[in-house]
Amino acid sequence: MTLLSLLVAILLEQLRPLPWRRFVEEPVEALAHLLEDRLNDGQARHGTIAWCIAVLVPTVASALIYAALFFVQPIAAIVFNVVVLYFGMGYRQHSHFYGRIHASLRAQDTERARSLLADWRGGRHDRTPPSEVARLAIEKGLIVGHRQVFALFPMFLLFPGPSGVVLYRLSERFAYLWAEGREPGFTEFGRFARRAFELMDWLPARITAVAFSIMGDFEDAIYCWRTQAALWHDKVEGVLLAAGAGAIGVRLGNPIHTAGEVVERPELGTGDDADVDFMYSAVGLIRRTLVLFLVVILLVGIAGWAGG
């Protein structure tokens, strides 16, 4: 049932991408603003209460709905799983940006690639050279592949029904919306949301990093993960980017040009500088990793069926 739900949701998401902004981001943002208006007085405890309302209540509700549907009609429970997974993924909205940036760089249309990168990643990139555009697109693509797809697999397996997917997706969105520095007054209010998501993503990120390593250059991926990940400003992202960079033999990180300034960043990975060809290598890594996840889930399902 787990594999079937995942396969159908992935197929639907590829064939009929959900207008993710309209059906997921905008409703979540509206709820975030409502809770901010009602509860945000700059104290951490009120941010904790807001997070519990915004994240835990829907998570518990999804588990109860799944249990009720499974008791009445298991097929209805499978449909519910598929629907929640479909709404929780949203990978295609990001892959479109990645594909267009790749095509623009192939056509040597650097201005178009910069504009697309700014729309996707945020910030200004009018002085960003092509190699840096490719590097930033690869970084964003690896993070998106994890957060929009791979992280959902262990959450789906570990929690009843689709409740783990609800928990992860809402936690990720509210950690982003209440991020420190995005708006004044969120240093304390968003502290719990940020910390909760860091803890929640700890295991899924490392599972994805292991999968990247297996599907790429294992030795370099593990070496970069072990020696470079901790240098990154976001430790979870550092694990993913270091392992991903080592797996495909590319150098990520390093200083970037954004908003007219040079932002210093540590180097991640080994090998050659990023270019448009490495963008295709990153796509190949993500596709192989997806196949690995599905095969592992299939084998676990067969083992459980045989043991039962």
Secondary structure, 3 states (H helix, E strand, C coil): CHHHHHHHHHHHHHHCCCCHHHHHHHHHHHHHHHHHHHHCCCCHHHHHHHHHHHHHHHHHHHHHHHHHHHHHCHHHHHHHHHHHHHHHHCHHHHHHHHHHHHHHHHCCCHHHHHHHHHHHHCCCCCCCCHHHHHHHHHHHHHHHHHHHHHCHHHHHHHCCCCHHHHHHHHHHHHHHHCCECCECCHHHHCHHHHHHHHHHCHHHHHHHHHHHHHHCCHHHHHHHHHHHHHHCCCHHHHHHHHHHHHHHCEEEECCEEECCEEECCCEECCCEECCHHHHHHHHHHHHHHHHHHHHHHHHHHHHHHHHC
